[in-house]
Amino acid sequence: MCWTEGRMTIVRTGDGRVLSVEEWGDPRGRPVFLLHGTPGSKSGPRPKSMRLHGLRVRLISYNRPGYGNSDRLRGRRVAHAADDVAAVADALGIDRFAVAGRSGGGSHALACAARMPERVVRVASLAGLAPRDAEGLDWYADMDPANVAAFTVAERGIEALEPLIAPRAEAIRADPAAHLPFAVEDLPAADRKIVSNDAIRAMLVSNFAEALECSAAGWIDDVLSFVSAWTFDPSRIRVPALIWHGVRDSLVPLRHARWLARRIETATLRVHDDAGHFGAVEVLPDVLHWLGSAAEERP
């Protein structure tokens, strides 16, 4: 993997907010939006530029509201991502596109597919969450205790969550190389191997540093949105959908992926027995190939 500077753009939304956008790959390629994790930024993992050109993919990412220098949107829900992706696509002159989301970006990618069926041609959720109010799903079962604690606090509202997240964000901001938003020693072996890679570790440092350079707002608002109503129904997705998950994922349990795959009629579930949460980084090139191969097709 390689993380090099791309083509930067500032997009202003219809309500006057600013979004920070970056592109990589073939400018004339098939457009694919990549939505980052939580916390995260547009500096997250992506294939080498040469690989993107070979795939004929124009890869687009942006900082969700409150991350980096993208303006905050207080009270945002997961579904708001569809409006922001539409604003970015309009600003870049893109009509139809595919969308992928990793980890916290997975639910936001699904929102785009559900709310923009006329524009989104394919969607992929990698290691993503199911809705908090998912019927028949024990949402917290098998989840990492630190994530359980954060989400449980978030259910009490922003006044309870902010004192938990803000000090962690400040520590990362002060020394991102020494602090990560997860405990490496608590990860399964498959994930520890991936995050110990020097290039990936450097990417993580850059990713989190950009995400939290101004404030913890994006992280706080993401977590609040996950435990609130998504305000869209995944079962309304009609375009081809890929749900990828690692069996050994301790941050987002596999049961979330299985629930989504049952609800989305067009979904294909891919489960990797030996992968954890960060296995999504390794499969991303193949997922982008799948997304880009149909980015110009009508569903």
N, C-alpha and C positions, 0 to 999 in steps of 0.2 A: 504494500500500500504506500501511497505517496500523497502528501498534503501540501500543495503548492498554491500560491496566490492565484486567484481567478479574476474574473471580470466583475467589478463591484458596481452596484446600482443602488440608488436611494429611491424608494417608491413611496408616494403619498397616497393614503387610502381616502375613500370618499368622506370619512368623518374627520379628515385632517391629520391623522397620525402618520408617523414616518416608520417605514420598515427598511431594514438593511438587508440587501439581497446580494448574492454572489453566484456566478455561473462558471462552469468548467466544461471541458470537452469540446465537441464539434458545434460551432455556432449555427451550423445548418443542419444539425442532427435532430433526431426525434426528441421532443422535450419531455423530460421526466423531472418532477419535483421530488426532492428528498427532504423529509421533515425530521428534524433532529430530536434527540432524546431529552430526558429530564434529569438534572439540569443539562443544558446543552446549547449549542450555537451552530451557525452555518459552517464553522470550522471543523465539524465532525468528520468521521471517516468517509472516504470515497476512493474509488479506484484511481490508478495513475491516469494522467491526462492522455497518454498514448492509448491506454486501454479504452477510455471513453471514446476517443476518436475511432478506434477499431470497431466499437459497438455502434458507432454513429449516434451517440447519445449526447444531447445538450442537457447537462445536469444543472438544476437550479435549486438553490436552498436559500432560506431567509431566517433571520432571528425572529422567533415568535415575540409577541408584545411583552415588553419588560426585560428581555434578554439583550445584552450588548447595548447598542445604541438604537434599538427599536423602541418606540414609545410604548408605554404601558397602556393596557386596556383593562381597567378595573372591572371586576365582576365577569370577566370573560368565561365562556363555556367552551367545551371541546368543539362544538359546532361552529364557533366563530372562525376557526381555521379556514373554513371554506370561503368565507368572504375575503380573507386576506390573501389566500392563494389566487382567487379570482382577480383581485386588484393587481397582484404582481403579474399574472398572466396577461391581463389587459395592457399594463404598462410596457410589457415586452413584446406585445403584438402576437401573442400565442392564443390560438382558438381552442385546440384540443390537446390533451396531454395525459400522461400517466403520473401516478403519485405513489410514493413509498414512504413509510415511516418506521423508524427503528425505536423500540422501547417506548418512551413517552410520546414519540411522534406517531406511533401506530394508530392510536385512536383518532388523532387529527387527520391522518390520511384517509381513514374510513369515513370521516365526516365529509371530506371532499367528494368521495364517490357517492355517498348517499344524497348529498345536497346539490351536486352538479352532474347528474347523469348525462346531460347533453354535452359535457365538456371532458369529463374524465373517462378514458377508454379502458384503463386497467388500474388496479390498486393492489398494494402489498403492505401487510402489517407484519413486522418482524419483532418477535418478543414483546408484543404489545398487550395492554390491559383490556379486559372486558369491562362493560359498564358496572358501576358500583351497585346499581339496582337490578343487575342481571338475574332474571327469574331462575331459580333452581341452582344457582352457583354459590358455593361457600367461598366468598371472595377472598377472605384472608387465609384460608387453609393452605398450608405448606409455604407460605410467604415468609421471606426473611424477616426476623424480628424487628430490625431497624425500620424496614418499610412499613410493617404493621404499626409500629409506634407512630411514625410520621402521619400515616393516613388516618389513624384513630384520632390523633390530635386535630388534624384538619377537619374532621367531622364536627368539631366544636366551633369552627369558624376561624377567620383570619386573626382575631385577637389572640387566640391560643396558638396558632401555627407560627406567626411571625417571630415570637421569641425563640422558637426552636430552630427555624431555618436561618434567620439573620446572622447569628454568630458563626454558624458553619460556613455561610457564604463569605463572611468577613475573613475567616481564616484562609479560605481558598484564594480570595482576592489578594491577601497579603503575601502568600507563598503557595502558588498553585502546584509547584513541584513537590511540596511536602504534604499537601492535603488533597485528598480526593473525596468526593461525596459518598463513598462506600468504603467499607473495610476490606482490603484485598485479602487478608487472612481468613475472612469469613466466606469468600467465594469458593465454589467448587474447583477442583483441580483443573478442569478444562478452561475455566475462565482465568484462573491465576496464570496459566501458561500464556494465554493471549495477552493479558495486560502487562506481563513481564517483558514482552517484546519491546525493544528500545524505540522503534518507530511508532508503535501504537501508544506507548507510554507518552511520548512526546506529543502525539496528536491529542491525547486526553488532556494533558496540561494546557495546550493551546485552546482546546475546545472549552474547557471549564473557565479558563482565564477570560476569554471573550464573553462567555455567557454572563459572568458575574462582575464584569469590570465596572459597571455603574451601580448596580444594586442587586438585591435578592428578589426583586419583584417578579421576574419571570418564573423563577423556581416556585415561589409561594403561590402564584396564580395557577401554575400548572397543577400543583398538588391539590389545590382547592377544586379545580375543574374536574379532576378525576373522581372525587368523592361526591360531586354534584351531578344532577341530571345532565346527560350529554345533550339533550334537546334534539336528538335525531335517533332514528331506529336503524341499527345495522341491517336488519332484515329487509330494508328497502333498497339495499345495494343490488343492482342488476347487472353490473359490468363484471367481467372476470376478476376474481379476487384470489390472492395468494396469502395464506396465513402460515407463517413460518415460526417454529418454536423449538427450543432445545429442551430435552427431557430433564437435564440437570440444572435448569434455570432456577435459582433460588430467589431472585429478585421479583420476577413475575412468574407465578406457577403455570405449568402446562395446562392446567384445567381452564385457564382463561382462553387460550387458543382453541381448545376443543369446544368451548361454549360458542365462540365466534363462528367457528366452522359449521356448527350445527344451525346457527341462525341465518347465515348468509348462503342462500341457495347456490350461488355461483362460485362459492369458495372451494379451493383446493387446499387441504391441510398437509403441510410438510413438517414432519417431526424428525429431528436428528437425535439419535439415542445418546451420543457421546458429547453433545454440545450443551453449553450453558447459555447465559444471557448474552455474553459477548461473542458467541458463535455467529451472531447476526452480522458482525463486522466481516467475517470471512466469507459468508455466502452472498454478501452484497453485490459483487460483480455478476454472479449468475442471476440474481433477482433483477438487476438492472437490464440484463440481456433479455429476460422474459418481458419486462415492462416495455422496453424500447422496441421490441419486435412487433408490437401492435399499436404503438403510439400514434400511428397515422390511420389506423383502421376504424371503421364504424362498428360498434358492438352489434 
